[in-house]
């Protein structure tokens, strides 16, 4: 194995986390397809230039994520789960985007409150900083698995009460229709990838070191007026994006 495969010490990222990321990527690109199992701890330790305890910590994290399963006397089995493909387009809709990839989809309101708009939220919704806006925290599920955790802001007073409608319908699109928004378009989407934060571990059921895809998205009504700014977090091992158009 060449030096590019070795982990970086004193990089600020724990060695076991770097190894978990490498193994996760190798599983995603099919590097272990021939056996259906990750290499033995001794092989991985030699490949990454670390001790077996560090490798074990990485494998344990991936096991907690549901990506691996240790089999006594055999090794560590890869549990293959196809990722949901989520299209991002001018008319991005969660339910339509997931479509037939899941049997059951649901949306749940975790929290909501009126609060002063931060500088970022104010710029997105085209209001003055400090203007009251409605914040809604929500969780999306597909076949009983958490696939996104979102924080969305809506301008007030236009959307006062929309949290109750969303909680009842489980759909942002349906809730917006209740407020006379029959159609809306995606103005922009920014995508990044980060390591899971404490909130992700509990809400999305992830293990430390997991990768999360983050979208910051702005939606507007047919008149071009901003109606929603949302930051959503998706488990990278469960969801992939396709940018259309």
C-alpha positions as CSV (number, residue, x, y, z in Angstrom):
1,X,0.0,0.0,0.0
2,X,1.4,3.4,-0.9
3,X,1.6,6.4,1.5
4,X,-1.6,7.9,0.2
5,X,-3.5,5.1,2.1
6,X,-1.9,6.0,5.4
7,X,-3.9,8.2,7.9
8,X,-2.6,11.6,8.8
9,X,-1.4,12.1,12.4
10,X,-1.7,15.4,14.1
11,X,-4.3,16.5,11.5
12,X,-7.0,17.3,14.1
13,X,-9.1,14.4,13.1
14,X,-9.0,11.2,15.2
15,X,-7.2,8.3,13.6
16,X,-10.2,5.9,14.0
17,X,-12.5,8.5,12.4
18,X,-10.1,8.8,9.4
19,X,-10.1,5.0,9.1
20,X,-13.9,4.8,9.4
21,X,-14.2,7.4,6.6
22,X,-11.8,5.4,4.4
23,X,-13.6,2.1,5.0
24,X,-17.0,3.8,4.4
25,X,-15.7,5.2,1.1
26,X,-14.3,1.8,0.1
27,X,-17.6,0.1,0.7
28,X,-19.4,2.8,-1.3
29,X,-17.1,2.4,-4.4
30,X,-17.3,-1.4,-4.2
31,X,-13.7,-2.1,-3.2
32,X,-14.8,-5.1,-1.1
33,X,-17.4,-6.5,-3.4
34,X,-15.5,-9.7,-4.1
35,X,-15.8,-11.0,-0.5
36,X,-18.7,-9.0,0.9
37,X,-16.6,-8.4,4.0
38,X,-14.0,-5.9,5.1
39,X,-10.4,-7.2,5.5
40,X,-9.3,-8.6,8.8
41,X,-8.2,-6.1,11.6
42,X,-4.6,-7.2,11.1
43,X,-4.7,-6.3,7.4
44,X,-6.4,-3.0,8.0
45,X,-4.0,-2.1,10.7
46,X,-1.1,-2.7,8.4
47,X,-2.7,-0.9,5.5
48,X,-3.4,2.2,7.6
49,X,-0.2,2.1,9.7
50,X,-2.0,1.9,13.0
51,X,-2.6,-0.6,15.8
52,X,-5.5,-3.0,15.9
53,X,-7.3,-1.1,18.7
54,X,-7.6,1.9,16.4
55,X,-9.0,-0.2,13.6
56,X,-11.4,-1.8,16.1
57,X,-12.8,1.6,17.1
58,X,-13.4,2.5,13.5
59,X,-15.2,-0.9,12.8
60,X,-17.3,-0.4,16.0
61,X,-18.5,3.0,14.8
62,X,-19.5,1.6,11.4
63,X,-21.2,-1.3,13.1
64,X,-23.3,1.2,15.2
65,X,-24.2,3.0,11.9
66,X,-25.6,-0.3,10.7
67,X,-23.1,-0.6,7.9
68,X,-21.2,-3.6,9.3
69,X,-22.0,-6.7,11.4
70,X,-19.3,-8.8,13.1
71,X,-19.8,-12.6,12.6
72,X,-18.2,-14.8,15.2
73,X,-15.5,-16.9,13.6
74,X,-16.0,-15.5,10.2
75,X,-15.2,-11.7,10.1
76,X,-16.9,-8.4,9.6
77,X,-19.8,-8.6,7.1
78,X,-20.9,-5.6,5.0
79,X,-24.6,-5.0,5.4
80,X,-25.6,-3.6,2.0
81,X,-28.3,-1.0,2.0
82,X,-29.1,0.9,-1.2
83,X,-29.0,4.7,-0.7
84,X,-32.1,6.7,-1.5
85,X,-31.6,8.9,-4.5
86,X,-32.9,12.4,-3.8
87,X,-33.2,14.7,-6.9
88,X,-32.5,18.4,-6.5
89,X,-34.2,20.5,-9.2
90,X,-36.2,23.6,-9.8
91,X,-39.2,21.9,-8.1
92,X,-37.6,19.8,-5.3
93,X,-40.2,17.9,-3.3
94,X,-39.3,15.3,-0.7
95,X,-42.2,12.9,-1.2
96,X,-42.1,13.1,-5.0
97,X,-38.3,12.9,-5.0
98,X,-38.1,9.7,-3.0
99,X,-41.2,8.3,-4.8
100,X,-41.4,4.5,-5.0
101,X,-37.9,4.1,-3.4
102,X,-39.6,3.7,0.0
103,X,-42.9,2.1,1.0
104,X,-43.7,4.6,3.8
105,X,-42.7,8.3,4.1
106,X,-43.5,10.6,7.0
107,X,-42.6,14.0,8.4
108,X,-42.5,15.0,12.0
109,X,-42.3,18.4,13.7
110,X,-39.8,18.2,16.5
111,X,-40.1,21.9,17.6
112,X,-41.2,25.3,16.5
113,X,-40.9,28.8,17.7
114,X,-41.0,32.4,16.6
115,X,-37.6,34.1,16.8
116,X,-35.7,37.1,15.5
117,X,-34.1,36.5,12.1
118,X,-30.4,36.0,12.1
119,X,-28.3,37.8,9.5
120,X,-28.2,34.7,7.3
121,X,-31.9,33.9,7.6
122,X,-32.8,37.6,7.1
123,X,-30.7,37.8,3.9
124,X,-32.3,34.6,2.5
125,X,-35.9,35.7,3.3
126,X,-35.3,39.3,2.2
127,X,-36.2,40.8,5.6
128,X,-34.4,43.0,8.0
129,X,-32.2,41.3,10.6
130,X,-34.2,40.8,13.8
131,X,-37.5,40.6,12.0
132,X,-39.7,37.9,13.6
133,X,-39.7,34.6,11.6
134,X,-41.0,31.1,12.3
135,X,-38.5,28.3,12.9
136,X,-39.6,24.7,12.5
137,X,-37.4,21.7,13.4
138,X,-38.5,18.5,11.6
139,X,-37.5,14.9,10.9
140,X,-38.2,13.0,7.8
141,X,-38.5,9.2,7.8
142,X,-38.5,6.6,5.0
143,X,-39.5,3.1,6.0
144,X,-39.0,3.9,9.7
145,X,-35.4,5.1,9.0
146,X,-34.5,8.8,9.6
147,X,-33.3,10.3,6.3
148,X,-33.2,14.0,7.1
149,X,-33.2,16.5,9.9
150,X,-34.2,20.0,8.9
151,X,-34.4,23.5,10.4
152,X,-36.6,25.8,8.3
153,X,-37.5,29.4,8.7
154,X,-40.7,31.1,7.3
155,X,-41.6,34.8,7.0
156,X,-44.2,36.1,9.4
157,X,-47.0,36.9,9.6
158,X,-47.7,35.1,6.3
159,X,-47.0,31.6,7.6
160,X,-48.0,31.9,11.3
161,X,-49.6,28.6,12.2
162,X,-48.0,26.5,9.4
163,X,-46.2,24.4,12.0
164,X,-49.6,22.9,13.1
165,X,-50.6,22.2,9.6
166,X,-47.2,20.5,8.8
167,X,-47.5,18.4,12.0
168,X,-51.0,17.3,10.9
169,X,-50.1,16.5,7.2
170,X,-46.5,15.5,7.5
171,X,-45.8,17.4,4.3
172,X,-44.3,20.8,3.6
173,X,-46.0,21.0,0.2
174,X,-49.4,20.2,1.7
175,X,-48.9,22.7,4.5
176,X,-47.9,25.5,2.0
177,X,-51.1,24.8,0.0
178,X,-53.1,25.5,3.1
179,X,-51.5,28.9,3.0
180,X,-52.4,29.5,-0.6
181,X,-49.0,28.5,-2.0
182,X,-50.1,26.2,-4.8
183,X,-46.6,26.0,-6.3
184,X,-43.0,27.0,-5.4
185,X,-39.6,26.8,-6.9
186,X,-36.1,26.1,-5.6
187,X,-34.1,29.3,-6.0
188,X,-30.8,27.8,-4.9
189,X,-29.2,24.9,-3.0
190,X,-25.8,24.8,-1.4
191,X,-24.4,21.4,-0.6
192,X,-21.6,20.5,1.8
193,X,-20.4,17.4,3.7
194,X,-19.4,17.4,7.4
195,X,-19.0,14.9,10.3
196,X,-22.1,14.3,12.3
197,X,-22.7,16.5,15.3
198,X,-24.2,15.4,18.6
199,X,-27.7,16.3,17.4
200,X,-27.3,14.2,14.3
201,X,-26.2,11.2,16.4
202,X,-29.5,11.1,18.4
203,X,-32.0,12.4,15.7
204,X,-30.6,10.5,12.7
205,X,-29.4,7.5,14.7
206,X,-25.7,7.8,13.6
207,X,-22.5,6.8,15.2
208,X,-19.6,9.3,16.0
209,X,-17.6,9.9,12.8
210,X,-20.5,9.4,10.4
211,X,-20.7,11.8,7.4
212,X,-23.7,14.0,6.9
213,X,-24.7,15.8,3.7
214,X,-25.9,19.3,4.4
215,X,-28.1,21.4,2.1
216,X,-28.9,25.1,2.6
217,X,-31.9,25.7,0.3
218,X,-34.1,28.7,-0.5
219,X,-37.6,28.3,-1.9
220,X,-39.8,31.0,-3.4
221,X,-43.4,31.3,-4.6
222,X,-44.4,31.9,-8.2
223,X,-44.1,35.7,-7.7
224,X,-40.4,35.3,-6.6
225,X,-41.1,36.0,-2.9
226,X,-39.0,33.9,-0.5
227,X,-41.2,31.5,1.5
228,X,-38.8,29.2,3.1
229,X,-35.1,28.9,4.0
230,X,-34.0,25.5,5.2
231,X,-30.9,23.8,6.4
232,X,-31.2,20.0,6.1
233,X,-28.9,17.2,7.2
234,X,-28.9,13.8,5.5
235,X,-27.0,10.7,6.5
236,X,-24.5,10.1,3.6
237,X,-24.8,6.4,3.9
238,X,-28.6,6.5,3.3
239,X,-29.1,9.3,0.8
240,X,-27.4,10.5,-2.3
241,X,-28.2,13.6,-4.4
242,X,-28.8,14.0,-8.1
243,X,-28.7,17.6,-9.3
244,X,-31.1,18.0,-12.2
245,X,-31.4,20.8,-14.8
